[in-house]
Amino acid sequence: MKDKRILYVSSEVVPYLPETEISSMSFEAPRMVNKQGGQIRIFMPRYGNINERRHQLHEVIRLSGINLVINDLDMPLIIKVASIPKERIQVYFIDNEEYFKRKATLTDEDGVLFPDNDERSIFFAKGVIETVKKLNWAPDIIHVHGWLASLLPLYLKEYYKDEPLFANSKIVTSLYNQSFEQTLNKEMINKIKFDNISEESIKVLEEPSYNNIMKVAVDFSDALIIGSKDIPKDLEDYLENCEKPVLEYKYPEEFAEAYTEFYNTKVLG
């Protein structure tokens, strides 16, 4: 992976959030590419339960300050950055008072999804892309982890389809079994349509369930990775029919070689 540029976009990354399949892989995969001499950037949301002092987050003024329009409202984008100790890896955090100040990630203390998770997801996708544009850093591969990040393939291929910086970028999405029971806000499809994204491409989001959100990610990705030993049967079937390169699940101790080969032969090849 020497000199290849890989952008990792994840809903969670260790050490900033507790260890899960997603947060661990969102650290291990970039660390692997870093060791191979690749260039990496990691983006995640700046949830209010991330300790800014302990992790030494600081705002990047030159990247902050633009407004993103979400469902006809101007939402200020704040960018923070931190370094993972001992790894020489920088992590960029997408922040906004309205969406990410609360001291929780995706659900309240009763495990109920936040009603604005749909807007947080749109904001995160747009925020990552706008920030990478400001960095003027053209990735060879964009690797997406976690459902909150999963609108990125759609937005990149539809809303930002004429953006030259990403003309040659390939999108990989990992699918995990970290899902949710309920659906997101039923207005989600209309908020995405507000961005002139055709209803046809997101019709499945009339029912914004976990599986349907991930199906949209599959539709707009170039390659897929199964990130959990078991994923919902509905998604397994969908992957079988998608006619795109799919890497089967790999155990943590064997993923490095498999991911490297997949990136090189199936995604970039």
Salt bridges, closest charged atoms under 4 A:
GLU28 OE1 - ARG31 NH2 2.97
GLU52 OE2 - ARG46 NE 3.11
GLU52 OE2 - LYS80 NZ 2.90
GLU87 OE2 - ARG31 NH1 3.11
ASP95 OD2 - ARG46 NE 3.20
ASP95 OD2 - LYS80 NZ 2.88
GLU97 OE1 - LYS101 NZ 3.89
ASP116 OD2 - ARG102 NH2 2.67
ASP118 OD2 - LYS191 NZ 2.86
GLU119 OE2 - LYS191 NZ 2.93
GLU130 OE1 - LYS133 NZ 3.35
GLU163 OE1 - LYS133 NZ 3.53
ASP195 OD1 - LYS126 NZ 3.02
GLU199 OE1 - LYS193 NZ 3.38
GLU206 OE2 - LYS203 NZ 2.81
GLU207 OE1 - LYS186 NZ 3.76
ASP222 OD1 - LYS157 NZ 3.28
ASP234 OD2 - LYS215 NZ 3.00
ASP237 OD1 - LYS233 NZ 2.66
